[in-house]
């Protein structure tokens, strides 16, 4: 069961490493939505680890390219990581339903909005300024 359907026309930004990371994120979210309770905590941890690395990758790009909306974008990353970590505490106590509801109810809309606004703006800025993502 997919709760986020990857659609190139909606999610591709044209920055290969960002696009690949987003595809991995969507895959993990979908795995979590369908996971058995016995596998949920492990996959939730994987999502957090992936999301931390994903955000760090974007934050490095923003800093290296002097992205003007760095503070706002970084604040959004911190907010979502904070939410994930709050739900991790519940999941670690065996309250899987709390984590599952968060993933199913929050992640699809959040990802669509974040990709379409903040990440799209970053990708556009990187392209417009000619920033070389490969070499930084």
ABEGO torsion letter per residue (X at the ends): XBABBBBAAAABAGBAAAAAAAAAAAAAAAAAAABBAAAAAAAAAAAAAAAAAAAAAAAAAAAAAGBAAAAAAAAAAAAAAAAAAAAAAAAAAGBAAAAAAAAAAAAAAAAAAAAAAAAAAAAAAAAAAGBBAAAX
